[in-house]
């Protein structure tokens, strides 16, 4: 708890500090003007701010043609921790002059700068015609919090209230949009399973009140659920705004870009789906289901149901949310966090209203066996969510994650199944069972969370590219593999990956190529036939001196690979 408070204080401090930085258009004031047959771009740079020379570019479009740029003198070298290298930057001012070779069309100006105090803005984009007239700006990343007034012009999503592409947002309208966006979020499919569970809790609460139940208990639970939603929204917003203030361009749902976070959701929703299906029972304090809502565990359950509702809501975006979020991230921290809190209030509002209207209880069906069936039915949307999250995990990593994560989830099922036996044994056998469960759980989580990252060292096989490497005197190692080849995957894990393999490749300068035979491919068919094989794996080394290629054994070891590479 203390560590959580410390993290929150650091976030608040960072957000408070962020408001001291200038808005990007004040830090780097860009003017574009036509001077005869040239186009002059000039940035007036505020004190203690700088622009990167090599992060600036101009992109012509619609027939515009420009010549080679002439940059103003005065650039200096500076070590930049953002890029971890020496960078050429401009202080005070920067000018770029482009010869205009064809009138008409327009340009997009891209540039990026930082403050000496540590804030780096995301790349900015501005559009102009060739007379220097500013057009509607391209989407610009806003890293800090702008000191705007109560209005800001920004591009809205296609789902905004009026349907127009551009609108003027005021603080009042942003608050309304945030509330409406949160309300409509309740209709999104990602939130439906959790809301259904909460409705099920309300039915149980009205039919089976606890011994200490009072007339206000339902209201308390409603506010606890609301607190869980609102606090979670604010925490997500704080992380989002801190990352933007540090120069990262992130938006709503940014956490789904992290394989670790997605893997966590896979495990969470899989276990919850198993619990709702009746395969395993989870303690009431986790979701508040199956326990009296009057107990402390029930209170915790209401709060964490709100937290869970936020977790499942982040992948979804409702109408009006785009405008509210777009406005929130351009404002000082207090306004931005308030807008996210109002959005969370909108998500929690229907459940909260239900707790204040006890007469609505008579419209809810009476408790009975249907609740068990309904709860089991709600497991299927959660299982569908797991499948969707696994698809995201594949997109973020490698297709093999389906096998590793699937095996990890299977081991989790084994652990939960073994939990049923714990009530039948005592003493040493129980301790052995618990120990085995812990070991298998760690193995399962390791399989889910150690998703392989895309390896950019490997180039896709292409005969022309291979010949070009040989002509240039570059040694090549060719791996012919397939996703369904177990031996291939074992060799990749044991001998063709890891720090030692990376150092070997860097030391020897061998170019890595990979031919994928997962699907039928005439080109790969011919390659396999050329070497007298009829299947995979196939490993071929092409020496740098142009000698005949050599085959490696089908079962690889790190030492065999090292010896082959060193000989090239």
QUIUR-V808979 format. One record per helix or strand of 3 or more residues. SS is the DSSP state (@ for helix, = for strand). FROM is the first residue (numbers start at 0). TO is the last residue. Records with the same first field share a line. If there is no record, write none. Layout:
BEGIN
SS = FROM-TO, FROM-TO
END
This chain:
BEGIN
@ = 1-17, 23-26, 170-184, 188-206, 216-244, 253-256, 258-276, 283-286, 295-312, 320-327, 332-355, 357-362, 368-395, 400-423, 426-448, 462-470, 485-493, 498-507, 521-529, 557-565
= = 27-34, 37-44, 48-51, 56-60, 64-70, 75-79, 84-90, 92-101, 105-110, 112-114, 123-128, 150-154, 165-169, 457-459, 475-480, 510-515, 537-541, 549-551
END
